[in-house]
Amino acid sequence: MEFPSERASIYKVSRTIKRKENTLYNALRSIYEDSIFVGEISQLWPELPLLANLRCGLWYFPEFHSNCYFKSTDGHTNNLSFSTSRLNLHVALLAGQRGGCMIVDSTRKGKRFPDSMSKTIPIWTCVLNRAISNHRARLDGHGTLKNESNTSGELTSNIEQDSSGWDCSLHLPLWVSETEKAMIDARLEGWTKEFEASGADIASISLSLRKALRPLWISQKTVIWLNEVPEYDSWDFTPVILLSASSSSSVFQKLTTSEFSWKYIAGAGDDEESWARGLSPNLFWKNAYDLISSGPDLCNQKVANIVEKDRVYRAQRGENAPQVSVRPSKCLVSTSQFPAGEPFDVDIPSVAGDEKSSDNYAISWLGSTNIAVGRTPPCLIRHYIAATDMPPADSIIYCHKESLSMSMHAGACLHLPIVDSKFDRFSLLRNLPSALDFAKTNLRKGNTLLVCCSNGEDISICVCLAILTSLYTDTGHFDDGNSFSETCITKLELRKRLVFICKFAVNARPSRGNLKQVFNYLSRGTVPSLS
């Protein structure tokens, strides 16, 4: 393959290398290794509660006391802000009750701390300290501090003792520039007024905190002398220890065990939609040893099995358990509003005959539409119809020239003898009405539908395209064809839905002839005369 230029060649090669290195196993293994560091630091102050900063921090330890939500974007340069919609007051109350707390997060390669820890949380602690100081000053001014209702004598004495030395200054890490510090300082008073006007229960936080909040920063580069670790209650402030789990060094990028090698990814827990394939932190830690010991080659399939098993379990218990959808491995430009996702392979039971491995029977669920598309051989369809095993869907449209030649459960399976357009120009066109009637009947009942053919690339894709276009809205919701009856179908509308299908069924290669048949049928509303 020739590239248009040397620059393009280098770019494509680097992108390819990056994709290969940022694998699911590398991400999970990196998270697992970083969690060891988190565990070591948490044991230095075991009395302090461990909190995960959502969502990235939730991956880095098996069990947290609670979580919080401090966004890095609130600490970005030229976008500095204090969010009154994410006050995280429970963090301040918990720190006051327990004498401090630890917050876990991570960041990408090249940084020791995310901006949520460098600026967002330091701004938050300073604003809260100032608001508490103002609250206590108002109580002192009105002479009501000692007589405040429902306030114990011990808490009152603590407030009186600490009010005079209450620290309201801004504490930032050394790597934040003086210019940026001055910008933050200039806006603190305004943020404090916004916080006080938000209706937050400042009185409860004031009663909970004996000493002002103050952030401390710990990363994998931090040097800690184990024989000189101070007691958390010996400090003259309430510590909010900010623990950055990931390593910022490139020394450990390539690692090898006795069994296999893997690449370390800093901040691997970030942007989980792009790599986790439906795996949640909770599911990961329930199966961590099995996943880590499986190695790079088996990791993806193990994750798929774990995610699907959990989905089925929750569905059986009546919980909300939609079909898992994740980003496709290749970027496709889409003008559709359908939810994004990628193929999901299901385990296929072994059956008599000369069937191949389950990888040859892969199906792809199309988001939350209750429709799947894929390749399934005749022997497997017979196996399902005979009810000797659980089928992958409640109903099946089987597009193949070979007849099943056996009895079927009523409404469970529809055989359409569709052949390639090279052999019969109107084969698909003749069978689309039956396919749409069958699909409408089953989808009305809330049944799932599998549309399959011999290769899962052409005929089944075109049948799915006709179903999605005629029975679903442009946002991917089943509406029994109401929106279709009010819409004049164009090639652009058809293309939107085809792009959506291709996001899930990455092997889709519909032929021009079959696509033309679908467009002709949908644009006319009836099958044209073939005489």
Secondary structure, DSSP 8 states (H G I E B T S, - for coil): ---SSHHHHHHHHHHHHHHHHS-HHHHHHHHHHHHHHHHHHHTTSTTS-EEEETTGGGGG-S--SEEE---GGGGSTT-----SS---HHHHHHHHHHT-EEEEE---TT-SS-HIIIIIHHHHHHHHHHHHHHHHHHHHHTT-TTT-TT--HHHHHHHHHHHTT---S----TTS-HHHHHHHHHHHHHHHHHHHHTT--HHHHHHH-SS-EEEEEE-TT----GGG---GGGSSSEEEEEEE-S---STTSEEE-SS-EEE--TTTTSSGGGTSTT--HHHHHHSHHHHHHH-HHHHHHHHHHHHHHHHHHHHHTT----------SS-------S-------------SSS---GGGG-EEE-TTSSEEEEE--HHHHHHHHTTSS--SSSEEEEE-SS---S---TTTEEEE----TTT-TTHHHHHHHHHHHHHHHHHHTT--EEEEESSSSSHHHHHHHHHHHHHB-TTS-B-TTHHHHT----HHHHHHHHHHHHHH-TT----HHHHHHHHHHHHHSS-----
